[in-house]
Amino acid sequence: MCTVYYGPVINPQSLTDYLALPQCLICVSPQGNIEWLVEDVDSTKLNDVLSQHDYAPSDITLICLDDGEFLMPGLVDTHAHACQVPNLGVGGELELLQWLDNYTFPTEARFKNVEYAERTYPHVVRRIVNSGTTTCCYYGSLHLEATKVLASLVHTAGEFTLVKCNMNRNCPPNYIEPSVKESVDTTLALISYIEELPKSVSGETLLHPILTPRFAVHSNPELAIQTHISENKSEVELVKSLFKTNSYAETYDKFHLLRKNTVLAHGVQLTEDEMVLIAKRGSGVAHCPTSNFYLSSGMARVGMLLDHGVKVGLGTDVSGGYSPSILAEIQHASIASKMLAIQAVDNKKCKCNGGHSKSSSSGSEDTHSRGRHGHKHHEYQGDEKQPGRFTNQKLSIATLLYLATLGGAEVCCLQDRIGSFEQGKAFDALLVSVREDDTGNPAVWGYNPDRDLTHGVTAQSADNSLIEWLERFLFCGDDRNIKKVIVQGRTIGGRDYHPLR
C-alpha cells in the first residue's frame, strides 16, 4: 500500500531558489520511492486528485501534517568521523596536527577493542540519525572488526555511505597500519563484508564503501582515493614538502585521484588555481565550517568554489566539529560567509583613497518572486552561474538549504536518488515541527495556537509562514524539532521513532 503525505513541503531546486508549498501531496510507493507529487492541492480536492491517479482513499495510507509541521529532504553529511564522537568538545585550543596527536589518535586507537566499538557505535549512529542526517559519509577507524560493527549498524539504520580510514605513514606507533598490503587486504575484506549485507526492501544497496586515507601526510599514494585537503596551513606545507609538489590538489591529481566521485574535506587553504583544477576534474568539497572555526583552520571560500563550478556539500567533521548535526554546519556556514563578505569590504576600503568605499558587504538585497500559486521562492533574479555571483557574498537561505541537501547529494554522486522531492527519487525526508507545545524547544518561536504568527491564515500568509518556519528551524532548531527521520520511505529515527526493543 502506498503512503500519501499531505501538507507543507520545502523542496530545494537550485543554489538560488526552493519551493515553499503549503498544500503539497506526495505519494510514496511501498518500496520507498516517490511515485508522484502534486504541488498545490486544496483540502477539498484531495479525493479528486487521488482518483486522477487511480487511487481510492482505501487504497492508501494518508498522513496529513498537523499545524506547525512541514516536510523537507533529509540532510546529507559529506564528512563525519564516527570513531571520533567520544572525543567531542575537547582539544579546541590546539590546531589540527597537534589536536590529532594529543586527542584524536588516542581516541581512535581505542577501537582496536571490538567490545568498545560494540558499546560505542550504536549511540553514535543513533545520535547522527536523530539529528536529521539521512545520508552520511562515515570515517571508521583503522580496525577492520570495529568498522564491520559500524557497517552493520549503518546498514540497519538505512543510511547510505561508510568509510574505512587508511593510515600507514607518519602515525603514532599504536595507531598505524604496518604496510600498504595489510591496509589493502583489510579494506578488501571490509568491501566483501559490506557487499554481502542484505539489500533494502526496494532491492537497492544503501550502504557503499568509500576507500579513504586520512590525508596525504598519512598514506602512501597508492592508497588514496577520497580524503581531506588543505585544512590547515602547516598541513599544506607538510604535504607539499613530502610529495615535492606545488599544491595540495596537485599532489592528488599527480596520482589521478581527483575525479567526479572524489570527496575532498575542508579546502580552507585552496588557491584559485586549485579550485579550477578540482572543478575540471569534477571533484566535490565537503565544507566543514564548525571544525574550521574550532581548530582555528580558517574559513573556506565557499562562494569562490561555487563560482568556479566546484560541487559543495556540508560536513560535520565530528569531532573536529563539536556537533553531529548538519544544522550547526548551516549556521556556521552562514557566519563564515558573512565574515568573508565583511573582510572583503574592509580590504577594498583599505585600497581606496581615504578608506572610503560604497561597497556593500552582503551584495544585493534578496528578492522574492512568486511562481504558480505563489509558492516558488527565489532569492536571486538572474543567472546563478554568473561570475562573482557567490564570491565574498553572504550565503542565502536557498544556498544553505541546497548545500545541506542537493549539494551534498551531488558531492556524493547521489543527486539522482536523494536531495530533493522528485518523481522516481527515494523518499528521504524529515518531518519537522516548529510547534512550541510539543517540541520542548523554546528557541523556535514558531507555531503556538494561543500566540501564533499564522492566525487568520490566507494562501499568501501560509506561504510566508512556511518560509519563516524553515529559517527558524535552520537557525534555532535541533533534534527536538525533528519528529521523524525517513529513509527510502521507512522511518528510522526522530523524536516520534520508537523501535521495537
HUWO-V329386 format. One line per field, one symbol per residue. ss: DSSP state (~ for helix, > for strand, _ for the rest). phi: phi as a letter, one per 30 degrees, with the letter a starting at -180 (. if undefined). psi: psi as a letter, one per 30 degrees, with the letter a starting at -180 (. if undefined). Layout:
ss: ???
phi: ???
psi: ???
//
This chain:
ss: _>>>>>>>>>>>____>>>>>>>>>>>>____>>>>>>____~~~~~~~~~~____~~~>>>>>____>>>>>_>>>>>>>~~~~~~________~~~~~~~~~~~~~~~~~_~~~~~~~~~~~~~~~~~__>>>>>>>____~~~~~~~~~~~~~~___>>>>>>_____________~~~~~~~~~~~~~~~~____________>>>>>>__~~~__~~~___>>>___~~~~~~~~~~~____~~~~~~~________>>>>_____~~~~~~~~~~__>>>>_~~~~~~_______~~~~~~___>>>>___________~~~~~~~~~~~~~~~~~~~~~~~~~~_~~~________________~~~_>>>__________________~~~~~~~~~~~~~~~______________>__>>>>>_>~~~~_______>___________~~~~~~~~~~~~~~~~~~__~~~>>>>>>__>>>>________
phi: .dcccbldbcbdcadbabcccdbcbbccdedjcddabcdbbdedceddddddcicceddbccccddeicacbdddccdabcedcedceibjddccedddedcbdeddddddddddddddcdedddddddddjdcbbcdccddcdddddddeddddddjdcbbbcdbbbahbddcbaddadddddddddddedddddddddddiddccbdbdbddaedcbdedcdbbadahdbedddddddddchbdadddeddechccadccccdiidcddddddddddddidcccdbddddddchdkbdddededddiddbbcbdhdcedcbdcdeddedddddeddddddeddddddddcdiicacdcdcidddcbbcdeiicdcccackddceeidcdhcdddedddddddbdddddedhbddcbjacbejdddcbcccbcdddbcicddcdcbbecbbdbdidcedddddddddeeddddcbdadddcdbccbhicdcajdcdbddc
psi: klkkkkakkkjkeaffllkjjfikkkkklffgljelkkejjkffgeeeeeefghkleffljkjkklkgllklllkkjgjkjeffefgkgkgfflldeeeeefeeeeeeffgejeeeefeeeeeeeeeeeffgjfkkjkkaafkeeefeeeeeeeeeeglelkkkkkkgkhlkfgikkfleeeeeeeeeeeeeeeffkkllffgkjfkkkkjjlelfegkleffkekalkhekeeeeeeeeeeghlfleeeeeeeghgjafgkjjkdgegkleeeeeeeeefgllkjkieeeeeegheajkieeeeeffgkkkakkfhkgekgkgkfeeeeefeeeeeeeeeeeeeeeeefflkggkkglkfgalkklkkkakggfkjkgkjajfgkkgefkglkkleeeeeeefdeeeeeeghgffelfljlkflkijlkjkkgkffgfgjffjidjjffjlfgkhkleeeeeeeeeeeeeeeefflafffjekjkkhfkkfalegkilk.
//
